[in-house]
Amino acid sequence: MPVDTIPLASAPPGQVAVSPLTPADKLLIDMAQLAHLTSLSVRTLRRLDASRDIPGRVVCGRRVLFQTEIIREWVRTGLPEHGHWAVLQSRKNKR
């Protein structure tokens, strides 16, 4: 089974149906997929990344990827800047 697919339970008996993963289903996404997911431009995201305002950043060699679950939470809280995000996370962890 290809890596970018997920099995579906609705397949006929004895067969496995697969659905392609969307950027929202992946654990790590690149800048272009992040732009698609957030509806922000790549230019805006690069500016935010340069100021380290995007949480969930992971560097793999030369690639910069972002953790989808952290990005979802960041968007839900209104895209706060790095300092405000850190305060929100510390409050969340104290609960």
Secondary structure as the mmCIF struct_conf table of DSSP 4:
data_model
#
loop_
_struct_conf.conf_type_id
_struct_conf.id
_struct_conf.beg_label_comp_id
_struct_conf.beg_label_asym_id
_struct_conf.beg_label_seq_id
_struct_conf.end_label_comp_id
_struct_conf.end_label_asym_id
_struct_conf.end_label_seq_id
TURN_TY1_P TURN_TY1_P1 VAL A 3 ASP A 4
STRN STRN1 THR A 5 LEU A 8
TURN_TY1_P TURN_TY1_P2 ALA A 9 SER A 10
BEND BEND1 ALA A 11 ALA A 11
HELX_LH_PP_P HELX_LH_PP_P1 PRO A 12 PRO A 12
TURN_TY1_P TURN_TY1_P3 PRO A 13 GLY A 14
STRN STRN2 ALA A 17 PRO A 20
HELX_LH_PP_P HELX_LH_PP_P2 LEU A 21 THR A 22
HELX_RH_3T_P HELX_RH_3T_P1 PRO A 23 ASP A 25
BEND BEND2 LYS A 26 LEU A 27
STRN STRN3 LEU A 28 ILE A 29
HELX_RH_AL_P HELX_RH_AL_P1 MET A 31 THR A 38
TURN_TY1_P TURN_TY1_P4 SER A 39 SER A 39
HELX_RH_AL_P HELX_RH_AL_P2 VAL A 42 ALA A 50
TURN_TY1_P TURN_TY1_P5 SER A 51 ARG A 52
BEND BEND3 ILE A 54 GLY A 56
STRN STRN4 ARG A 57 CYS A 60
TURN_TY1_P TURN_TY1_P6 GLY A 61 ARG A 62
STRN STRN5 ARG A 63 GLN A 67
HELX_RH_AL_P HELX_RH_AL_P3 THR A 68 ARG A 76
TURN_TY1_P TURN_TY1_P7 THR A 77 GLY A 78
HELX_RH_AL_P HELX_RH_AL_P4 HIS A 82 LYS A 94
#
